[in-house]
Amino acid sequence: MTPVNKVKPTIARIWKGRTAKDKAEEYSKYLYEVGFLPLVKKALGAQMFREDGDNETEFITISYWESVEAPINIGAVCRCRSKKNSSPGTRR
């Protein structure tokens, strides 16, 4: 977890996404830059996980917040787009 300050988190927000295995490297870079780095700057902490399967790769991002309202109040909405909106991966 990447600590930002010493406030104890009370909320964990989990985001999951997946993409075809052959697009996983491109998607990983995109997710890190567009989705994860903004979280690190705003959340109390954040973690990003990756699991490579036979045909697809799943990504999980967990961010930690001081309240339910915190991600909404600071605009910490995932900026990752779904496949239909031309991102390198898909979102579920």
KOLFI-100486 format. One record per residue (C-alpha): residue number from 0; residue in three letters; chain; x, y, z. Coordinates in nm, 4 decimals. Layout:
BEGIN
+-----+-----+----+----------+----------+----------+
:   i :  aa : ch :       xx :       yy :       zz :
+-----+-----+----+----------+----------+----------+
: NUM : Ala :  A :        X :        Y :        Z :
...
+-----+-----+----+----------+----------+----------+
This chain:
BEGIN
+-----+-----+----+----------+----------+----------+
:   i :  aa : ch :       xx :       yy :       zz :
+-----+-----+----+----------+----------+----------+
:   0 : Met :  A :   0.0000 :   0.0000 :   0.0000 :
:   1 : Thr :  A :   0.1223 :   0.3473 :  -0.0828 :
:   2 : Pro :  A :   0.0601 :   0.5674 :   0.2233 :
:   3 : Val :  A :  -0.0199 :   0.9342 :   0.1623 :
:   4 : Asn :  A :  -0.0798 :   1.0413 :   0.5211 :
:   5 : Lys :  A :  -0.1430 :   0.8920 :   0.8638 :
:   6 : Val :  A :  -0.5252 :   0.8999 :   0.8613 :
:   7 : Lys :  A :  -0.6610 :   0.5501 :   0.9232 :
:   8 : Pro :  A :  -0.8620 :   0.4261 :   0.6226 :
:   9 : Thr :  A :  -1.2178 :   0.3114 :   0.6824 :
:  10 : Ile :  A :  -1.3208 :   0.2404 :   0.3215 :
:  11 : Ala :  A :  -1.1588 :   0.0212 :   0.0571 :
:  12 : Arg :  A :  -1.2751 :   0.0806 :  -0.3003 :
:  13 : Ile :  A :  -1.2119 :  -0.2123 :  -0.5368 :
:  14 : Trp :  A :  -1.2034 :  -0.1789 :  -0.9146 :
:  15 : Lys :  A :  -1.1632 :  -0.4790 :  -1.1471 :
:  16 : Gly :  A :  -1.0822 :  -0.4830 :  -1.5155 :
:  17 : Arg :  A :  -0.9705 :  -0.7415 :  -1.7664 :
:  18 : Thr :  A :  -0.8325 :  -0.7578 :  -2.1163 :
:  19 : Ala :  A :  -0.7082 :  -1.0100 :  -2.3695 :
:  20 : Lys :  A :  -0.3681 :  -1.1470 :  -2.2708 :
:  21 : Asp :  A :  -0.2043 :  -1.0091 :  -2.5857 :
:  22 : Lys :  A :  -0.3112 :  -0.6544 :  -2.4858 :
:  23 : Ala :  A :  -0.2147 :  -0.6854 :  -2.1184 :
:  24 : Glu :  A :   0.1147 :  -0.4931 :  -2.1330 :
:  25 : Glu :  A :  -0.0420 :  -0.2001 :  -2.3154 :
:  26 : Tyr :  A :  -0.3404 :  -0.2002 :  -2.0796 :
:  27 : Ser :  A :  -0.1184 :  -0.2270 :  -1.7717 :
:  28 : Lys :  A :   0.0706 :   0.0892 :  -1.8707 :
:  29 : Tyr :  A :  -0.2546 :   0.2696 :  -1.9494 :
:  30 : Leu :  A :  -0.4193 :   0.1659 :  -1.6210 :
:  31 : Tyr :  A :  -0.1130 :   0.2664 :  -1.4200 :
:  32 : Glu :  A :  -0.0848 :   0.6116 :  -1.5762 :
:  33 : Val :  A :  -0.4550 :   0.6999 :  -1.6090 :
:  34 : Gly :  A :  -0.6143 :   0.5077 :  -1.3239 :
:  35 : Phe :  A :  -0.3550 :   0.4254 :  -1.0581 :
:  36 : Leu :  A :  -0.1288 :   0.7300 :  -1.0362 :
:  37 : Pro :  A :  -0.4223 :   0.9690 :  -0.9768 :
:  38 : Leu :  A :  -0.5364 :   0.7412 :  -0.6920 :
:  39 : Val :  A :  -0.1922 :   0.7462 :  -0.5321 :
:  40 : Lys :  A :  -0.2059 :   1.1269 :  -0.5274 :
:  41 : Lys :  A :  -0.5542 :   1.1439 :  -0.3693 :
:  42 : Ala :  A :  -0.6253 :   0.8291 :  -0.1672 :
:  43 : Leu :  A :  -0.4795 :   0.7314 :   0.1687 :
:  44 : Gly :  A :  -0.3169 :   0.4416 :  -0.0137 :
:  45 : Ala :  A :  -0.3548 :   0.2247 :  -0.3211 :
:  46 : Gln :  A :  -0.2564 :  -0.1181 :  -0.4521 :
:  47 : Met :  A :  -0.2639 :  -0.2623 :  -0.8029 :
:  48 : Phe :  A :  -0.2659 :  -0.6355 :  -0.8769 :
:  49 : Arg :  A :  -0.2374 :  -0.8325 :  -1.1998 :
:  50 : Glu :  A :  -0.3195 :  -1.1956 :  -1.2738 :
:  51 : Asp :  A :  -0.2308 :  -1.3450 :  -1.6116 :
:  52 : Gly :  A :  -0.4627 :  -1.6264 :  -1.7191 :
:  53 : Asp :  A :  -0.4448 :  -1.8476 :  -2.0262 :
:  54 : Asn :  A :  -0.6410 :  -1.6110 :  -2.2517 :
:  55 : Glu :  A :  -0.6976 :  -1.2932 :  -2.0520 :
:  56 : Thr :  A :  -0.5387 :  -1.0829 :  -1.7817 :
:  57 : Glu :  A :  -0.7287 :  -0.9425 :  -1.4841 :
:  58 : Phe :  A :  -0.6332 :  -0.6240 :  -1.3010 :
:  59 : Ile :  A :  -0.7507 :  -0.5267 :  -0.9543 :
:  60 : Thr :  A :  -0.6989 :  -0.1863 :  -0.8003 :
:  61 : Ile :  A :  -0.7747 :  -0.1221 :  -0.4343 :
:  62 : Ser :  A :  -0.7772 :   0.2296 :  -0.2956 :
:  63 : Tyr :  A :  -0.8179 :   0.3272 :   0.0691 :
:  64 : Trp :  A :  -1.0209 :   0.6279 :   0.1868 :
:  65 : Glu :  A :  -1.1145 :   0.7980 :   0.5136 :
:  66 : Ser :  A :  -1.4894 :   0.7915 :   0.4354 :
:  67 : Val :  A :  -1.7459 :   0.6722 :   0.1815 :
:  68 : Glu :  A :  -1.7791 :   1.0273 :   0.0514 :
:  69 : Ala :  A :  -1.4057 :   1.0885 :   0.0057 :
:  70 : Pro :  A :  -1.3601 :   0.9360 :  -0.3436 :
:  71 : Ile :  A :  -1.6700 :   1.1203 :  -0.4662 :
:  72 : Asn :  A :  -1.5834 :   1.4522 :  -0.3029 :
:  73 : Ile :  A :  -1.2405 :   1.4718 :  -0.4657 :
:  74 : Gly :  A :  -1.3509 :   1.3404 :  -0.8020 :
:  75 : Ala :  A :  -1.1621 :   1.0131 :  -0.7775 :
:  76 : Val :  A :  -1.3723 :   0.8484 :  -1.0434 :
:  77 : Cys :  A :  -1.1913 :   0.5916 :  -1.2552 :
:  78 : Arg :  A :  -1.0925 :   0.7618 :  -1.5762 :
:  79 : Cys :  A :  -1.0481 :   0.4298 :  -1.7525 :
:  80 : Arg :  A :  -1.2842 :   0.3847 :  -2.0447 :
:  81 : Ser :  A :  -1.4666 :   0.0704 :  -2.1420 :
:  82 : Lys :  A :  -1.3795 :  -0.1226 :  -2.4571 :
:  83 : Lys :  A :  -1.6695 :   0.0333 :  -2.6429 :
:  84 : Asn :  A :  -1.5031 :   0.3698 :  -2.5801 :
:  85 : Ser :  A :  -1.1690 :   0.2576 :  -2.7287 :
:  86 : Ser :  A :  -0.9531 :   0.1847 :  -2.4243 :
:  87 : Pro :  A :  -0.6789 :  -0.0780 :  -2.4577 :
:  88 : Gly :  A :  -0.8776 :  -0.3134 :  -2.2325 :
:  89 : Thr :  A :  -1.2245 :  -0.3948 :  -2.1115 :
:  90 : Arg :  A :  -1.3985 :  -0.3094 :  -1.7881 :
:  91 : Arg :  A :  -1.6489 :  -0.5098 :  -1.5876 :
+-----+-----+----+----------+----------+----------+
